[in-house]
Amino acid sequence: MATEQNVQNGTNQSVERAVALLRAFVDGRPEMRVGDIAKVTGIGQSTVSRQLATLEGLGLVERDDLSGTYRLGLDLLTYASVAVNQHPVHRESRQIAQDLACRLGLGANVAVLRHAQVFYLCHFEGRLAPKSYSLMGRRNPLHATALGKALLLGVAPAERAELIGPEPVRYTAHTITDPAELDAQLATGAVDGCTVEIEELALGRCCLAAPIRDAGGRVVAALSLSGPLSAMDMSRRRDELAAVAIEAADSIASGLGLVVALPRPADVPWPA
């Protein structure tokens, strides 16, 4: 007879497998067959097939009858919209970021630190920085983004190294992977009140971000302006954009009440 602990362990394992299947679509291709998902997750095909049938019944995945492939289900949007709308930073920053994108024609983004990555809560496109997809809910590296650097301004150097890891990924020839160089750039950012990234994550694009702090000085989020090099025109507009980003970040902080009790950022590694 199974003990209560065994039943509990079995339940946890089932949930973990279901989450692993959903995560496979985030880390892999948007549409996959059962065999593909089994390879990505390392879970047996028969188990994957049973789990997918359950998830399909719950509306969390959908199956294409013609191709036999699976994709994430639209019912996930209900959970996602509720989760993001309940977040105090998103509620306070949404209109401010949207207005910035409209006024400047640039991308306006708000993010928090989660699982050692930049986690986007808001993303609005300006006419000069269009995208074919939304960044909301996506994750990006801390060391290669202006948002990530702004978030790192609130992290102690020792903890910063742990978050970034011993071998930061180089995305372009401009990506800063030397810890000392990154620390120096963050020191400048702390003085300027904003951080900058120029072609470190993707060629032809740049970003400028400002931290959103509480009354005690703790960084709880960050706001950025982003777009193509030609639209950002950093050689001419850097000071202007920095002033706009800092003012917007301060407005969000003020709207939060400055001393808002936000949960501590989840800085543990994103589970495999």
C-alpha positions in Angstrom: 0.0 0.0 0.0 1.3 3.4 -0.9 2.1 5.7 2.0 0.9 9.3 2.2 4.4 10.4 1.4 4.5 8.3 -1.7 1.2 9.6 -2.9 2.5 13.1 -2.3 5.7 12.4 -4.2 3.7 10.9 -7.0 1.5 14.0 -7.2 4.5 16.3 -7.2 6.1 14.3 -10.0 3.0 14.5 -12.1 2.8 18.2 -11.7 6.5 18.6 -12.5 6.1 16.6 -15.7 3.1 18.6 -16.8 5.1 21.8 -16.3 8.1 20.4 -18.1 5.8 19.7 -21.1 4.5 23.2 -21.1 8.0 24.6 -20.8 9.2 22.6 -23.7 7.1 24.9 -26.0 8.8 27.9 -24.5 12.4 26.6 -24.8 11.8 24.7 -28.1 9.6 25.0 -31.2 6.1 26.5 -31.0 4.6 23.3 -32.4 5.9 19.8 -31.8 5.0 16.1 -32.1 4.9 13.7 -29.1 8.3 12.3 -30.0 9.8 15.8 -30.2 8.5 16.7 -26.8 9.8 13.5 -25.4 13.3 14.3 -26.7 13.2 17.8 -25.3 12.0 16.9 -21.9 13.6 13.4 -21.5 10.2 12.0 -20.5 9.0 8.7 -22.1 6.7 9.0 -25.1 3.8 7.1 -23.5 3.9 9.4 -20.4 4.1 12.4 -22.7 1.1 11.2 -24.7 -1.0 10.7 -21.5 0.0 14.1 -20.1 -0.7 15.9 -23.3 -4.2 14.3 -23.5 -4.9 15.6 -19.9 -3.5 19.1 -20.7 -5.5 19.2 -23.9 -8.7 18.4 -22.0 -7.9 21.4 -19.7 -7.3 23.7 -22.6 -3.6 24.2 -21.8 -2.4 22.6 -25.1 -4.0 22.2 -28.5 -3.6 19.5 -31.1 -3.6 20.1 -34.8 -5.6 17.2 -36.3 -3.9 17.5 -39.7 -0.3 17.6 -38.6 -0.6 15.8 -35.3 1.5 18.5 -33.6 0.8 20.2 -30.3 1.0 23.8 -29.3 0.3 25.8 -26.2 -3.5 26.4 -25.6 -5.2 29.7 -25.6 -6.7 29.0 -22.2 -3.2 29.8 -20.8 -3.9 33.5 -21.7 -6.5 33.6 -19.0 -4.1 32.6 -16.3 -1.3 34.8 -17.8 -3.5 37.9 -18.0 -4.8 37.5 -14.4 -1.2 37.0 -13.1 0.2 40.0 -14.8 -2.7 42.3 -14.0 -2.4 41.4 -10.4 1.3 42.5 -10.3 1.5 46.0 -8.7 4.4 47.1 -11.0 2.4 46.2 -14.1 -0.7 48.0 -12.9 1.2 51.2 -12.2 3.5 51.2 -15.2 1.2 50.0 -18.0 -0.2 53.4 -19.0 3.1 55.2 -18.5 5.0 52.8 -20.8 2.2 52.9 -23.4 2.3 56.7 -23.4 6.0 56.7 -23.9 5.9 54.3 -26.8 3.3 56.4 -28.5 5.0 59.8 -27.8 8.6 58.7 -28.7 7.9 56.1 -31.3 10.2 53.7 -29.5 9.7 50.5 -27.6 8.8 50.9 -23.9 9.4 48.0 -21.6 9.1 47.3 -17.9 10.7 44.3 -16.3 11.5 42.7 -12.9 14.3 40.3 -11.8 13.1 36.7 -11.8 15.0 33.4 -11.9 18.3 35.2 -12.6 16.8 36.8 -15.8 15.0 39.8 -17.0 11.3 39.1 -16.9 9.1 41.4 -19.0 5.9 42.7 -17.4 5.1 45.3 -20.0 6.0 45.9 -23.7 4.7 48.5 -26.0 5.8 49.1 -29.6 6.4 52.5 -31.1 6.1 53.3 -34.8 9.9 53.4 -35.1 10.5 50.1 -33.3 7.9 47.6 -34.5 8.0 43.9 -33.6 6.1 40.9 -34.9 5.8 39.5 -31.3 5.2 40.6 -27.8 8.0 40.6 -25.2 5.6 40.4 -22.2 6.4 37.2 -20.3 9.6 36.7 -22.1 13.0 36.4 -20.4 16.4 37.9 -21.4 19.9 37.8 -19.9 20.9 40.3 -17.2 24.4 41.1 -18.4 23.4 41.8 -22.1 20.4 44.1 -21.7 20.0 47.6 -20.3 17.0 46.4 -18.3 19.1 43.7 -16.8 21.9 46.1 -15.9 19.4 48.5 -14.3 18.1 45.6 -12.2 21.6 44.6 -11.3 22.1 48.1 -9.7 20.1 46.8 -6.8 22.2 43.6 -6.4 25.4 43.4 -4.3 28.6 42.5 -6.3 29.0 39.0 -4.8 25.4 38.1 -5.5 25.6 39.7 -8.9 28.4 37.3 -9.9 26.3 34.4 -8.8 23.3 35.6 -10.9 25.3 36.1 -14.0 27.4 33.0 -13.7 31.1 32.3 -14.3 30.8 32.3 -18.1 28.2 34.9 -19.4 26.9 34.1 -22.9 28.4 36.3 -25.7 25.5 37.2 -28.0 27.4 39.6 -30.3 31.0 41.0 -30.5 29.8 43.8 -28.3 28.5 41.7 -25.4 30.3 42.5 -22.1 31.4 39.2 -20.5 34.2 40.5 -18.3 32.9 40.9 -14.7 35.2 43.9 -14.1 34.1 45.7 -17.2 30.5 45.0 -16.3 31.0 46.3 -12.7 32.6 49.5 -14.1 29.6 50.0 -16.4 27.2 49.5 -13.5 29.1 52.0 -11.4 28.7 54.6 -14.2 25.0 53.6 -14.4 24.5 54.2 -10.7 25.9 57.7 -11.0 24.0 58.5 -14.2 20.7 57.0 -13.0 20.4 54.8 -16.1 22.1 52.0 -17.9 22.8 51.5 -21.6 23.1 48.5 -24.0 24.3 49.0 -27.6 24.2 45.9 -29.8 25.1 43.6 -26.9 22.0 41.3 -27.4 21.3 41.9 -31.0 23.0 43.8 -33.8 21.4 47.0 -35.0 19.5 47.6 -31.8 20.1 49.4 -28.5 18.4 50.2 -25.2 18.5 52.6 -22.3 16.9 51.8 -18.9 16.3 53.3 -15.5 15.8 51.4 -12.2 12.5 51.7 -10.4 13.3 52.0 -6.7 11.3 52.0 -3.4 11.8 54.6 -0.7 14.6 52.6 0.9 16.5 52.6 -2.4 15.8 49.0 -3.3 15.5 48.3 -7.0 12.1 46.5 -7.6 11.9 46.9 -11.4 13.2 48.8 -14.4 11.9 50.7 -17.3 13.6 50.9 -20.7 13.3 52.6 -24.1 14.5 50.5 -27.0 14.7 50.4 -30.8 16.9 50.3 -33.8 20.2 52.3 -33.7 18.8 54.8 -36.1 15.7 55.5 -34.1 17.5 55.7 -30.7 20.2 57.9 -32.1 22.2 57.6 -28.9 25.0 60.0 -30.0 22.5 62.8 -30.2 19.5 61.7 -27.9 21.2 59.9 -25.0 20.7 62.6 -22.5 17.1 63.3 -23.6 16.1 59.6 -23.5 17.9 59.2 -20.1 15.9 62.1 -18.6 12.6 60.7 -20.0 13.3 57.1 -18.7 14.4 58.3 -15.3 11.3 60.6 -14.9 9.0 57.7 -16.0 10.7 55.3 -13.6 10.3 57.8 -10.8 6.6 58.3 -11.7 6.0 54.6 -11.4 7.8 54.4 -8.1 5.7 57.3 -6.9 2.5 55.6 -8.0 3.6 52.4 -6.2 3.7 54.5 -3.0 7.5 54.2 -2.9 7.3 51.9 0.1 5.2 49.2 -1.6 5.8 45.8 -0.2 6.9 43.8 -3.2 8.1 40.2 -2.9 11.9 39.8 -3.1 13.0 39.1 -6.7 13.3 35.4 -7.3 17.0 35.2 -8.0 17.4 31.4 -8.0 18.4 29.8 -11.3 15.6 29.0 -13.8 15.0 25.2 -13.3 16.0 23.0 -16.2 
